[in-house]
Amino acid sequence: MLVELPAECNTPDGMCLLADDSIVVAVPNFNDPAAPPLLARITPDNKAEVFHRFATPYPGLKAGVDRIAPMGIARDPASGDLYMADNQFSPAHPRESRLWRLQLRDGKIAGMSLVASGLNIANGVAVHGGHVYLTESTLEQVYNPTMKSAVLRFELAEQNVRIATVMESDPHVLATFESKQKAWPFGADGITFDSKGNLYVGVFSDGVLYKITFDAHGKVQSNTVFVREPGRLISCDGMSCDLKTDRIYLADCAGNAVHIIQPDGRLDTLAKNADVADVAAKRGGLLDEPSEVLFRGDQVVVANMDWPIDGFVNKKPYRMPATISVIRVP
């Protein structure tokens, strides 16, 4: 275990690295909504603290979707600001998920502005080359016979974008993906770039990793399956690329594992364990439904969501504390 998060954190998810080598952790607190949604911070010397609490209800948002649900989060290295997916998915409130920009000033959140709304399941976030990329886990949650999801691209300066009613026709949609696994109706999820500017997107439900290449003008050149390993790669959740080696570290949430995806597409399992038996084992650092990984120095930092879903290795009801694991790599 790297750290045990503060007591008001019960469901950690997305993570990003700040300039001082500290880590911001998005905490939607789905397991126990009595705790407010927040961002936690892990300091460079690995102390855990609350970084920012979101007001609940959040001012200016309509009832029913006025509780921020922070998921994927990424930092713009130029401005230092953070981009955060706000997952509002609910059959009662379709198309209410959002993408926010958080202004970071003097080490604190100084403001929050809306980048885009009208999304279904805003999920993973990456910033690269003057743009913010967002995975939308379902364009329309209907299987006919497959379900479509997408990755969208926004300019960093864009604000108050309302996604088109027919989402697939929106100009921000960069690429789409199809999934067949109906048990977990989540498509595009984890997202990362390698050192060459190639984009990788994982389709959660089918456990398939896609590679997207671009031409000199930033247009999509190809969108192809990069890794498909049935029985080994069960799901594709958060991921992070070591830009020195172009190895991708990937959280297999359903499989309770963290994998290494080599630059040639070969899959190696870095860590995997059965359902965590008790709190002592959890505090010992075992994986407990890993939802996000972050590469920091020689460490793979893992957020354990512990949000049980039918069919996952993780079957026991969620238990406090919320933990962040660490795996050292040579």
N, C-alpha and C positions, 0 to 999 in steps of 0.2 A: 504494500500500500504506500502510495506517495503521501496522500493526506486524507483525513476525514473532514468532510465539509461541515460548516456550521449547522447547528440543530435545525434551523429553519429551511435548510435545503434537503429536499427528499427525492428529486428527480433531475439529476444533472444530464445535460445533453451536449450541445455544441460548444466548441472551444476555439479560441484564437490566441495568438502570441502577440504581446505588446512589445514596444521598442526596448523596454528594460528587461526583457526575458521573463516577465511575469505572464501568467495565463488568465484570461477571462473565461469563465464557464457560464454558459446560459443555463438557467434553472427554471423551467416552466412549472415545476411542482405539480405535475399531473397526479402523482400518487396520493397526495393529500392537499387538496386545494385550499384547505384552511390556512396554509402558509402562503404568503404573497409570492408572486413571481419575482425573480430577481436575477442579478448577475453576481456571481462570486468571483473572487480573485485568489490565485495562488501566487504568492510572492516569489521572487527569484531564489530565496532561501527556503522555499516550500512551506510557507505558513498560509493557512486558509482563512479567508475573511469575507464578509459581505462587501461587495463593491458598489452595488446600486440596487435599490428597491424600486419597483414600478408601482405607482399609485393604483389602488384597486377600489372602485372603478377608475379607469384612466380618463382624465378630463377630455371632453369633446367627442368621445366614442359612444355609439348608441348602445342601449341596453342589450345584453345578450352576447355582445362581442367587445365588451369594455374591460376585459381582463387580458392583459398582454400575455402571450405564450411564447417566450423566447426559445428558438430552436437553433438553427445554424447561425453562426456569427463569424465575421471576417473583418480584418483590419486593412484599411487603405494605407499603404506605407508612405504615400506622399503627404496626406493631410493628417494621418493618425486617427481619423474618424473610423467608427465601426459601422458595419452594415449587418442588420439582424432580421432574420425571418421570424414572423409572428404567425404561428399556426393556429388559425381559428376554425379548423375543420369541424363541422357539425352538420348532420342532415337538416337540422332546424335552421341553420344559418349558412347556406351555401355561398361561395364566392366572397367570403369575408376575411380571408387571410391577407396579410400585408407584408411589405418590406419597408424597414425603417432605416434611417441614418441617425446614428448617435454621435453628437459632437463631443469629442474628447478634448478637454482643456485642463492643463495643469493636473493631469492624472485623475480627473473626475468627469462624469457625464454632465455636460453643461447644457444640453438641449437635445431634442429629438424631433426629427422631421420625417414626413411620409414620403417615401420614394414611389411606391406602387401599391395599389389595392385591386380588389376584384379577383384574387387568387383563390384556389381551392385549398391546397395543402402546401403552403410555403415551407420549404424544408432546408436544403443545404445552400450555403453561400460561399462564394469565392470572389476575390478581387484580383484582377489581372489586366495589365495593359490599358489602364484608363477606363475600365468597365467593371461593373459588378454582375456576377453570374448567379442565378438563382434556380434551384431545382423546384419544379412544380410536380408534386407526386401523383396528380391525376388531372388531366384536362377535363374529363367528365367521367365520373365513377360508374361507368357502364361497360360491361364486357360484351362485345359483339363482333367476333368471339373473344377478342383481346381488349385490354384497356390501354389507352394512350396516356403517356406522361411527357414531360418536356423539360428542357433547360432554357431559361430566358436570359437575355443580355440587356443591360441598361447602361447608359453613360453615367458616370459618377455624378454629374451635375443635374441629372433629371430629378424632377420632383412631381408629386401628385399625379402620377400616371394612373389612369384607370384602364385595366386590361379589357380588351374587346369582348363583347358578349360571346362570340364564337372564338374561344381562346386560341385555337390552332391558327386562326387567320391574323392574330395580332403580330405586328412587325417585330416585337421583342422576342418572339419565339424563335430560338436559334436552331433547335433540333428536337425531334420527337422520338419516343421509344414505345415499344409495345410489350406488354407483359401478359402472361397467361395464368399465373398462380392467383387464384381467387381467395385463398385462405387469409392472406394478408394484403389487402388492396392498396398497396403503396408502390408506386413505380419509381421514377427518378428520385434519388435521395442523396447519397454521398457525392462529393465533387472535389476535384483537385486539378492542378496544373503541374506538368513536369518542367524541367529546365529549358526545354525546346519550345515551350508554348503550346504543347498539345494538351487538350482537355480530356479528363476522364470523368465519367458519370456512371454511378452504379444504380442499377434497377433493383430495388430492395427485394421485392417479392420473389423474383425469379433467380436472384443470385447471379446476375450477369453484369460484367463490367464492360462499358463501351469506351472507345477511344475516338475522339473528334480531332481532326486536323484542319488547319486553316491555310488559305492562300495568302499571298503578300498583302492583300487588301482586307484581310480579316474575315473573308467569307468562308463558310464551311466547305471544305474540300472533300472530306470523307467522314462518315459516322458508321463505325464498324464494331462488331463484337471483338473485344480484346481478351477477355477471360470468361470461360464458361466451364465450370468444374462441378457437375452435379454430384451431390453426395459429400463434397468437400467444401465448396463455397455455397452456403445455404442462403445467405442474404447479404446485400451490400448496403451498409450504413455509412457512417462517417469515415473519411479517409484523409491521409496527409502524405505528401511526397517529400522525401529527402532529396533536395535539389542537387546535392553533391553526387549522389549515386543514381538518381531517378528511380529508386525503389519506392513503391507505394505501400504504405501501411494502412490496412483496411479492417474496420470493425465488422465482424460477422455477428450481428446482434442475435439472430435466431439460433445460430450455432454455438454461441457463447465462446467465440474465438477471435483472435487477431491474426491476420494473415499478412505475409509479404508478397507483393506482386512485383516480380523482377522485371527489368526493362524489356525482356523478350517475351513477357506474358506468362512466364512460369510462376506457379503458385507454391509458396512454402508456408506452412503453418508455424507462426511464431509462438503462440500460446493458445491453449484450449483446456477447458476443464468442465466437469459435470456441474449440475446445479449446486450452488453453494449451500452446504448443509446447515450452517449456523452462523451467528454473528461473529464468532471468533474467527471462522474461516474467511468471512468477508473482510474483517479487519486485517487478516493476514495477506490480503492483496489479491485473492482469487478473482477472476473475471466474474461479473455478476450482471449479465446482459450488457455487453459493451456497445455503446451507441455512437461513440466518437473517439477518434485517435488524433493525436497531435505530435509531430516529430519536433523534439527540442534537444539540440546538442547530440548526445549519444543516447537519448531516452525516447521511448515511445510512451506517451502519457495517454491513459485510457479513462474515459468517463463511463462509469457503470450506471446505467439508467434504472435497472431493477424494476421494470414496469412489465410484469408478466403478461404474455399473450399466448393464447392457445397454439400449441404446436412448436413453441420455442423450447430449447433446452431448459431455460429458466422457468420453472413451474411454481415454485413456492411463493406465497404472498410476499409482497415487498416488506422489507425490514430496514429500519434505521440501524446504523447511520448510512448516509450517502457517501460513497467512497470514490476516490480516484486512484487507479492503479498505475504502476510504472514498470516498464520492461526495458532493461538496458541492452543495447545492441553493440556488438564489437565494431 
